[in-house]
Amino acid sequence: MKRALFASLFLICGTVSATEFVAMNDTRETRLCMAAATGTPLKMHTAVKHSGYAIRNVVRGIACNDEPINFFAARYNSDQRVVDRLNRHARNRANVEIIDLSQRDQPLEISGARH
């Protein structure tokens, strides 16, 4: 009985759809936002390295969809290590919040900008 309950719970949880991210352009800021939203710590590190910016300048100067990159990562990236790394260099630290994204039908469009 417990196995059947666990299996059905696993199937229900497994059917929740993930948010699809679409880059609006190919700027280095947008690539950083995409890495913050979807990447692993290694992918984020690589994006920062290839951007030519220092990590501190990325965290303090890049906005993703009009919010600081560390807040954006906390909202959309399930890997807490990415958020923690960005928060280390931020003036304002982002908190992790669980959001039900399964109701979303449209892909989320991402654009990055310096603020």
ROKERO-489898 format. One record per atom (N, C-alpha, C): x, y, z; residue in three letters; residue number from 1. Coordinates in pm, 1 decimal, decimal comma. Each point is the difference from the previous one (the first is absolute). Example, Ala and Ser with C-alpha at 12.3 -4.5 7.8 and 13.67 -1.06 7.14 Angstrom:
2
{{1319,0 -569,0 780,0} Ala 1}
{{-89,0 119,0 0,0} Ala 1}
{{90,0 120,0 0,0} Ala 1}
{{-35,0 105,0 -72,0} Ser 2}
{{82,0 119,0 6,0} Ser 2}
{{-77,0 109,0 73,0} Ser 2}
This chain:
115
{{82,5 -119,3 0,0} Met 1}
{{-82,5 119,3 0,0} Met 1}
{{87,1 125,8 0,0} Met 1}
{{104,3 0,5 85,3} Lys 2}
{{87,3 116,7 6,0} Lys 2}
{{72,8 20,9 -132,2} Lys 2}
{{40,1 -109,5 -64,7} Arg 3}
{{69,9 12,3 -128,4} Arg 3}
{{-92,3 58,4 -106,4} Arg 3}
{{-123,8 -45,1 -0,2} Ala 4}
{{-95,8 50,9 -98,2} Ala 4}
{{-24,8 148,9 21,5} Ala 4}
{{-11,7 41,8 125,6} Leu 5}
{{-20,7 140,4 31,7} Leu 5}
{{120,3 82,7 -42,6} Leu 5}
{{120,6 -49,6 29,9} Phe 6}
{{122,1 69,8 -37,1} Phe 6}
{{11,8 10,5 -151,6} Phe 6}
{{-30,9 -108,5 -70,5} Ala 7}
{{10,6 -0,3 -146,2} Ala 7}
{{-97,9 99,5 -61,3} Ala 7}
{{-122,6 4,3 51,8} Ser 8}
{{-96,7 94,6 -55,6} Ser 8}
{{38,9 143,5 32,4} Ser 8}
{{54,6 24,6 118,9} Leu 9}
{{46,9 133,1 36,0} Leu 9}
{{115,2 42,2 -90,2} Leu 9}
{{89,8 -91,8 -28,3} Phe 10}
{{112,9 27,4 -88,0} Phe 10}
{{-49,4 35,7 -140,5} Phe 10}
{{-97,5 -72,9 -50,6} Leu 11}
{{-53,5 28,2 -133,1} Leu 11}
{{-68,3 135,4 -5,9} Leu 11}
{{-73,1 34,9 105,2} Ile 12}
{{-66,4 129,9 3,9} Ile 12}
{{102,7 112,1 2,4} Ile 12}
{{101,3 -13,2 83,1} Cys 13}
{{103,7 103,2 9,2} Cys 13}
{{81,6 7,4 -127,5} Cys 13}
{{18,4 -111,2 -66,2} Gly 14}
{{80,2 -3,4 -121,0} Gly 14}
{{-67,2 63,1 -119,1} Gly 14}
{{-131,2 21,2 4,4} Thr 15}
{{-70,1 55,4 -114,9} Thr 15}
{{-6,2 152,1 0,9} Thr 15}
{{51,1 64,9 102,1} Val 16}
{{0,2 145,5 4,4} Val 16}
{{94,7 50,4 -108,4} Val 16}
{{-49,1 88,3 -84,4} Ser 17}
{{81,6 48,2 -110,9} Ser 17}
{{94,0 110,2 47,1} Ser 17}
{{117,1 3,8 -60,3} Ala 18}
{{98,8 101,9 33,8} Ala 18}
{{-21,6 121,9 -88,7} Ala 18}
{{44,3 113,9 46,3} Thr 19}
{{-9,9 121,8 -78,6} Thr 19}
{{98,9 -5,8 -114,7} Thr 19}
{{-43,2 40,0 -114,9} Glu 20}
{{86,8 7,3 -116,0} Glu 20}
{{51,2 143,2 -12,0} Glu 20}
{{130,1 16,0 -16,0} Phe 21}
{{61,0 131,3 -10,0} Phe 21}
{{42,3 25,7 -144,0} Phe 21}
{{-28,8 119,6 -48,6} Val 22}
{{35,3 39,2 -136,1} Val 22}
{{80,7 129,2 7,9} Val 22}
{{121,6 -3,8 -52,8} Ala 23}
{{83,9 120,2 -1,6} Ala 23}
{{-51,0 95,3 -107,1} Ala 23}
{{-21,0 125,8 38,0} Met 24}
{{-51,9 99,4 -93,2} Met 24}
{{107,7 54,5 -93,6} Met 24}
{{125,8 -12,5 40,2} Asn 25}
{{110,7 44,5 -84,5} Asn 25}
{{123,8 -79,1 39,8} Asn 25}
{{111,8 28,8 -61,9} Asp 26}
{{121,6 -75,9 27,0} Asp 26}
{{107,5 87,6 65,6} Asp 26}
{{-41,9 93,8 83,9} Thr 27}
{{97,5 82,7 69,7} Thr 27}
{{61,9 -79,8 114,2} Thr 27}
{{113,0 45,0 45,1} Arg 28}
{{64,1 -71,5 111,6} Arg 28}
{{-82,8 11,0 127,2} Arg 28}
{{-73,8 108,8 15,7} Glu 29}
{{-85,8 14,2 117,6} Glu 29}
{{-112,0 -103,7 -1,2} Glu 29}
{{-59,8 -21,8 -116,5} Thr 30}
{{-105,8 -100,4 -10,5} Thr 30}
{{55,6 -140,1 21,8} Thr 30}
{{119,8 -27,1 -50,7} Arg 31}
{{62,4 -130,7 23,6} Arg 31}
{{23,9 -21,5 149,8} Arg 31}
{{38,3 105,7 71,4} Leu 32}
{{16,8 -10,8 145,4} Leu 32}
{{-134,1 -28,5 68,3} Leu 32}
{{-104,6 65,7 -45,5} Cys 33}
{{-132,9 -23,0 58,1} Cys 33}
{{-47,4 -142,3 -25,9} Cys 33}
{{24,6 -50,9 -119,0} Met 34}
{{-37,6 -137,8 -31,2} Met 34}
{{75,4 -97,5 88,7} Met 34}
{{128,1 25,0 22,1} Ala 35}
{{78,4 -88,1 87,4} Ala 35}
{{-49,1 9,7 144,2} Ala 35}
{{-37,7 119,6 43,4} Ala 36}
{{-50,8 17,0 136,5} Ala 36}
{{-131,4 -73,0 19,7} Ala 36}
{{-83,3 -3,6 -102,3} Ala 37}
{{-131,9 -61,9 11,5} Ala 37}
{{3,2 -150,6 -17,0} Ala 37}
{{90,4 -49,9 -82,2} Thr 38}
{{-6,2 -141,5 -36,4} Thr 38}
{{126,5 -78,7 28,9} Thr 38}
{{107,2 67,7 36,4} Gly 39}
{{129,1 -65,8 4,3} Gly 39}
{{40,2 -60,9 132,7} Gly 39}
{{105,1 -76,1 -7,5} Thr 40}
{{67,6 -54,7 116,3} Thr 40}
{{105,8 102,0 42,3} Thr 40}
{{61,9 -18,5 116,3} Pro 41}
{{107,9 91,9 38,5} Pro 41}
{{111,5 7,5 -104,9} Pro 41}
{{33,9 -112,2 -62,5} Leu 42}
{{104,1 0,9 -102,6} Leu 42}
{{-44,2 80,1 -121,9} Leu 42}
{{-124,3 -16,9 -42,2} Lys 43}
{{-50,8 75,5 -115,0} Lys 43}
{{-3,4 149,1 31,3} Lys 43}
{{-37,7 35,7 121,8} Met 44}
{{-2,5 141,4 39,6} Met 44}
{{141,8 56,4 2,2} Met 44}
{{93,6 -75,6 55,0} His 45}
{{139,8 42,8 5,2} His 45}
{{54,0 22,2 -141,6} His 45}
{{-30,3 -91,5 -89,5} Thr 46}
{{46,7 11,1 -138,6} Thr 46}
{{-61,5 121,2 -69,0} Thr 46}
{{-128,1 24,1 24,2} Ala 47}
{{-65,8 116,7 -60,9} Ala 47}
{{62,3 130,0 49,3} Ala 47}
{{30,1 6,3 129,1} Val 48}
{{63,7 120,2 55,6} Val 48}
{{138,7 17,2 -60,5} Val 48}
{{74,3 -108,4 -8,3} Lys 49}
{{135,2 6,5 -54,7} Lys 49}
{{-1,0 46,9 -145,3} Lys 49}
{{-92,0 -51,7 -80,0} His 50}
{{-6,5 37,7 -141,7} His 50}
{{-61,8 138,0 -22,9} His 50}
{{-67,6 53,0 100,5} Ser 51}
{{-62,5 132,2 -15,7} Ser 51}
{{103,1 112,2 3,3} Ser 51}
{{112,0 -24,4 65,3} Gly 52}
{{100,3 105,0 14,1} Gly 52}
{{-21,8 86,6 122,5} Gly 52}
{{-107,9 -23,1 72,8} Tyr 53}
{{-29,2 74,0 122,5} Tyr 53}
{{53,9 -76,6 121,2} Tyr 53}
{{30,6 72,6 104,4} Ala 54}
{{30,7 -63,1 128,7} Ala 54}
{{-132,8 -40,8 63,8} Ala 54}
{{1,1 -103,9 81,9} Ile 55}
{{-122,2 -49,4 62,9} Ile 55}
{{-68,6 110,0 80,3} Ile 55}
{{76,2 83,5 68,2} Arg 56}
{{-59,0 109,7 77,7} Arg 56}
{{-75,8 96,9 -91,0} Arg 56}
{{57,7 31,2 -116,2} Asn 57}
{{-66,9 89,6 -93,8} Asn 57}
{{-125,1 -64,1 -60,3} Asn 57}
{{4,0 -131,0 -19,4} Val 58}
{{-118,2 -71,1 -50,1} Val 58}
{{-112,8 11,5 101,0} Val 58}
{{29,4 -32,2 124,5} Val 59}
{{-104,3 -1,4 103,1} Val 59}
{{-52,7 139,7 28,2} Val 59}
{{86,4 97,7 0,9} Arg 60}
{{-42,7 135,9 35,4} Arg 60}
{{-47,4 81,8 -119,2} Arg 60}
{{22,2 -49,5 -122,9} Gly 61}
{{-32,2 82,8 -115,2} Gly 61}
{{-90,5 -61,1 -105,4} Gly 61}
{{-32,0 -129,5 10,5} Ile 62}
{{-82,3 -63,9 -102,9} Ile 62}
{{-141,2 -21,8 53,8} Ile 62}
{{-98,4 40,3 -79,5} Ala 63}
{{-141,0 -22,6 33,9} Ala 63}
{{-59,3 -96,2 -103,0} Ala 63}
{{-74,9 -95,4 48,4} Cys 64}
{{-67,0 -97,5 -86,5} Cys 64}
{{-149,8 22,7 11,6} Cys 64}
{{-62,1 36,4 -110,4} Asn 65}
{{-143,0 33,6 1,3} Asn 65}
{{-31,4 99,5 111,1} Asn 65}
{{81,6 101,7 10,0} Asp 66}
{{-16,5 111,8 93,7} Asp 66}
{{13,2 -37,2 147,4} Asp 66}
{{71,4 -106,8 31,3} Glu 67}
{{30,6 -29,4 140,0} Glu 67}
{{145,6 -44,4 9,3} Glu 67}
{{65,1 25,0 114,2} Pro 68}
{{140,6 -37,2 14,4} Pro 68}
{{21,3 -148,0 -30,4} Pro 68}
{{115,9 -31,1 -55,6} Ile 69}
{{27,3 -135,0 -45,9} Ile 69}
{{-8,8 -103,2 112,4} Ile 69}
{{39,9 37,0 122,2} Asn 70}
{{-8,0 -97,3 109,3} Asn 70}
{{-145,0 -26,7 39,8} Asn 70}
{{-87,2 98,8 -6,9} Phe 71}
{{-142,5 -21,1 27,3} Phe 71}
{{-62,9 -84,3 -110,1} Phe 71}
{{42,1 26,1 -124,6} Phe 72}
{{-49,4 -76,7 -113,6} Phe 72}
{{38,8 -146,9 13,1} Phe 72}
{{124,1 -25,4 39,0} Ala 73}
{{46,0 -138,2 19,4} Ala 73}
{{-76,5 -66,7 114,0} Ala 73}
{{-25,5 73,4 107,6} Ala 74}
{{-74,8 -57,1 112,9} Ala 74}
{{-142,4 -34,8 -41,2} Ala 74}
{{-56,5 75,9 -90,8} Arg 75}
{{-137,7 -25,0 -44,2} Arg 75}
{{-9,7 -121,6 -91,8} Arg 75}
{{96,6 -16,6 -91,1} Tyr 76}
{{-14,9 -101,1 -104,8} Tyr 76}
{{96,5 -117,9 5,0} Tyr 76}
{{112,3 11,9 66,6} Asn 77}
{{96,9 -108,8 1,1} Asn 77}
{{-17,9 -83,6 125,5} Asn 77}
{{-15,8 -129,3 -16,8} Ser 78}
{{-19,1 -88,6 115,0} Ser 78}
{{132,6 -37,9 66,0} Ser 78}
{{111,8 35,0 -60,2} Asp 79}
{{130,7 -31,4 57,1} Asp 79}
{{42,5 112,4 95,0} Asp 79}
{{-13,3 -23,8 127,4} Gln 80}
{{28,6 101,2 102,0} Gln 80}
{{145,3 46,1 -4,2} Gln 80}
{{90,2 -83,0 -51,1} Arg 81}
{{142,0 37,7 -5,9} Arg 81}
{{22,3 120,3 -91,4} Arg 81}
{{-76,8 10,1 -108,3} Val 82}
{{10,7 115,4 -89,9} Val 82}
{{-42,7 126,1 73,6} Val 82}
{{-112,2 -7,9 69,9} Val 83}
{{-51,0 114,8 75,2} Val 83}
{{99,1 40,1 108,5} Val 83}
{{53,5 -97,5 72,4} Asp 84}
{{97,3 29,3 106,0} Asp 84}
{{122,9 70,8 -55,4} Asp 84}
{{49,2 -45,4 -114,1} Arg 85}
{{119,4 63,0 -59,0} Arg 85}
{{-28,1 143,6 -39,9} Arg 85}
{{-114,9 24,2 -58,8} Leu 86}
{{-35,0 136,9 -38,4} Leu 86}
{{-22,7 87,3 122,9} Leu 86}
{{-63,1 -56,4 102,7} Asn 87}
{{-26,9 75,8 122,1} Asn 87}
{{127,7 42,7 72,3} Asn 87}
{{107,0 -77,4 -13,7} Arg 88}
{{126,0 35,3 66,6} Arg 88}
{{51,8 136,1 -42,7} Arg 88}
{{-34,3 41,0 -121,0} His 89}
{{51,6 126,1 -54,5} His 89}
{{-105,9 109,0 -8,5} His 89}
{{-118,8 -26,1 50,9} Ala 90}
{{-111,1 94,8 -13,1} Ala 90}
{{-11,9 89,8 122,9} Ala 90}
{{-53,5 117,6 -23,5} Arg 91}
{{-30,0 89,8 112,0} Arg 91}
{{-126,3 -45,8 71,9} Arg 91}
{{-98,5 -44,7 -76,1} Asn 92}
{{-124,7 -52,1 55,0} Asn 92}
{{-10,5 -147,1 -36,3} Asn 92}
{{-14,2 -83,7 100,1} Arg 93}
{{-4,6 -144,2 -24,1} Arg 93}
{{-141,2 -45,5 -32,5} Arg 93}
{{-5,9 -92,8 -94,4} Ala 94}
{{-129,7 -55,0 -42,3} Ala 94}
{{-34,2 -120,7 85,7} Ala 94}
{{-126,3 -13,9 31,4} Asn 95}
{{-50,8 -117,0 70,4} Asn 95}
{{-64,1 -93,4 -100,2} Asn 95}
{{7,0 -128,7 28,9} Val 96}
{{-61,3 -98,4 -88,4} Val 96}
{{-148,2 -8,2 31,2} Val 96}
{{-79,9 -0,9 -104,8} Glu 97}
{{-144,8 -8,4 14,1} Glu 97}
{{-51,0 -107,4 -95,9} Glu 97}
{{-85,0 -88,5 48,8} Ile 98}
{{-57,9 -104,0 -83,8} Ile 98}
{{-119,4 59,0 -74,5} Ile 98}
{{2,0 -14,1 -131,5} Ile 99}
{{-107,5 53,7 -83,1} Ile 99}
{{-53,4 -113,0 -87,4} Ile 99}
{{-131,8 -11,5 -10,7} Asp 100}
{{-61,8 -100,6 -85,0} Asp 100}
{{0,7 50,6 -143,1} Asp 100}
{{88,3 -56,0 -80,7} Leu 101}
{{12,9 42,2 -138,7} Leu 101}
{{-77,1 -90,5 -94,7} Leu 101}
{{-68,1 -99,2 53,6} Ser 102}
{{-70,6 -95,1 -85,4} Ser 102}
{{-118,2 63,9 -71,2} Ser 102}
{{-47,3 112,5 47,2} Gln 103}
{{-113,4 66,8 -62,0} Gln 103}
{{40,8 84,5 -120,4} Gln 103}
{{127,1 12,3 -23,1} Arg 104}
{{51,5 84,7 -106,8} Arg 104}
{{-11,1 -70,2 -134,5} Arg 104}
{{-68,5 62,5 -96,8} Asp 105}
{{-15,5 -58,0 -132,5} Asp 105}
{{101,6 54,8 -99,3} Asp 105}
{{43,7 122,1 21,4} Gln 106}
{{89,5 66,1 -93,3} Gln 106}
{{144,5 -9,8 48,8} Gln 106}
{{96,3 -6,5 -93,1} Pro 107}
{{139,9 5,3 42,2} Pro 107}
{{32,0 136,8 60,4} Pro 107}
{{92,5 2,3 91,6} Leu 108}
{{40,8 125,2 63,8} Leu 108}
{{110,4 61,5 -84,0} Leu 108}
{{-21,2 122,5 -45,5} Glu 109}
{{98,3 69,8 -81,0} Glu 109}
{{96,1 72,3 93,1} Glu 109}
{{129,0 -13,6 -26,5} Ile 110}
{{102,1 56,8 86,7} Ile 110}
{{82,0 102,3 -78,1} Ile 110}
{{20,2 114,3 61,6} Ser 111}
{{91,1 98,5 -57,0} Ser 111}
{{84,9 55,1 114,2} Ser 111}
{{123,6 26,4 -28,8} Gly 112}
{{91,3 52,0 100,3} Gly 112}
{{41,6 141,2 -33,9} Gly 112}
{{29,6 77,4 102,4} Ala 113}
{{43,7 137,6 -21,4} Ala 113}
{{84,9 44,8 117,2} Ala 113}
{{82,5 99,4 -26,1} Arg 114}
{{76,1 60,1 108,4} Arg 114}
{{-86,4 105,7 63,8} Arg 114}
{{5,3 8,6 133,7} His 115}
{{-75,0 108,3 66,4} His 115}
{{90,4 87,8 80,0} His 115}
